[in-house]
Amino acid sequence: QVQLVESGGGLVQAGGSLRLSCAASGRTFSAYTMGWFRQAPGKEREFVSAIKWRSGVSYYADSVKGRFTISRDNAKNTVYLQMNSLKPEDTAVYYCTADIKFPLSPGGGDYWGQGTQVTVSA
């Protein structure tokens, strides 16, 4: 079955960087769109970024544009989210998602990982 496993979260000071990973398994993802969503305490889950695996075309939420970069490694079947210039408002649980549709639906894809916590201190 499809598995998405996130890693790389942690505690970082404002202005710092983290790189999240999403290891995908269970099927061939070359035709899929992979994305990242996040959910802060008391808030709804929101879109962060997504990438079309085959073409590498990507897009971002305005709140992270210029600071976050999404990429994929075909050999490792892994999608990354490089997060730079982190702000306290980036604090959230970050989720990896996958779907055959491009772009992703506002609610995300059919498949989800378990999430990884990112905490940015002021």
Disulfide bonds with the S-S distance in Angstrom:
Cys22-Cys96 2.03
